Amino acid sequence: MSTVDTKQRLEEIEKQLANLIEEQTVIKVKWESEKELVQSSRSLKSQLEELRVQAEEFERQGDYGKVAEIRYGKIVAIERELEGNRLKIEEKKSSGTLIMKEEIDAEDIADIVSKWTGIPLSKMLQSERQKLLLIEDELHKRVIGQEEAVTAVSDAVKRSRAGMGDDKRPIGSFIFLGPTGVGKTELARTLADYLFDDEDAMIRIDMSEYMESHNVSRLVGAPPGYVGYEEGGQLTEAVRRKPFSVVLLDEIEKAHPDVFNILLQILDDGRLTDSKGRTVNFKNTIIIMTSNIGAQLIQSEMERLEGANRESVLSSLQEKLFQLLKQKVRPEFLNRIDEVILFTPLTRDDLKKIVLIQFDHIKEAALRQRITLSISEAAIVWLSDAGFDPAFGARPLKRVMQRKITNKISELILSGKVQEGEGVVVDMSGSELIVVKGSA
């Protein structure tokens, strides 16, 4: 960065600092004013209580002149002043400028309890009902091309929260079948973010780590006297700390048969006892198991998906995959699953929507550097074609966008060709994607 740039940046920081100091002064004046108003109201309420006690005392003594003076003079004057203070506070509250609160409300209490228990704030407030009604639309914004999967998961959540589900079992249990890169993990992550206000509310366990029988005990914790006993179970401890969460069990077909005995207890009773004898509640979790069963079959069917026979091919593929799943998973376990959902391969149209979602992420990163990005329709089409691979889903697209857009923008920033406050355009030049300085 040159001396001129450094000086300009310093001037900007000093200007921001001056603005913040000025803003702080204004806020402090407002705070002092509200503090005085609240303290005045508290003092008046205290005086009011004392006057009422005095009035009762004079009434017992038979001094009705004093009683009348207090009740119809002093008390009325204080109540009038209190009402004036109340109206001032209400006016500030309705205009959105109120800083202090005279009394705590339900949201304040919910916030404190949320920090203590790990239960999301939204779970404690009535607004959750409205949130649940919109769950399907919200999931569709991030999970593209999987109508059946989103609808099935949304319906299960609504059923449970409306009290129409089995309150002894988890909110929902699903097996997601399908090729890689079509949105199985993204749906689980989106669900955790939307329902529990945090993407970290997704507990992800790779079942390939539990292929051997001696590893299965790690889910609930090592027995007493064994290494790791004090740490608790990988599954039980995670859910005990975050009782409201999405549990994602990746590649369930690789798990040892003993793992299914543990999962059967969760799906039946909604609880599990760890190695220390503590009962862990799974009734507020969503259990999602993913499987790559029939990956080679899916890849061999990819070429037949184009054209009018798409629906018949997918229907036949789903039936074949279910048969493969039955060979790997015991029937009594499958019977306790709410839905077995096939994630269909993505189309080119789906890829266009995913391009825009991925581009928004890049756009946000650039905005943090005060650089604006725009993309042409031709560039969107080119990226969706370049990143389209039926066998690998959307994952190649992410790599293409990183190589063709993110890397190019990084070079422009580091070389000084693009400065703060300027713009970058992603467009086509003939058959080549270009990233150049410019504005939309």
Buried (B, 14 or more C-beta within 10 A) or exposed (E): EEEEEEEBEEEEEEEEEEEEEEEEEEEEEBEEBBEEBBEBBEEBEEBBEEBEEBBEEBBEEEEEEBBEBBBEEBBEEBEEBBEBBEEBBEEBEEEEEBEEEBEEEEEEEBEEEBEEEBBBBBBBBEEBEEBBEEBBEBBBEBBBBBEEBBBBBBBBBBBBBEEEBEEEBBBBBBBBBBBBBBBBBBBBBBBBBBBBBBBEBBBBBEBEBBEEEEBBBBBBBBEEEEEBEEEBBBBBBBBBEBBBBBBBBBBBBBBBEBBBEBBBBBBEBBBBBBBBEBEBBBBBBBBBBBBBBBBEEBBEBBEBBEEEEBEEBBEEBBEBBBEBBEEBBEEEBEEEBBBBBBBBBBBEEBBBBBBBBBBEEBBEBBEEEEBBBBBBEEBBBBBBEBBBBBBBBBEBBBEBBEEBBBEBBEEBBEEEEBBEEBBBBBBBEEEEBBBBEEEE
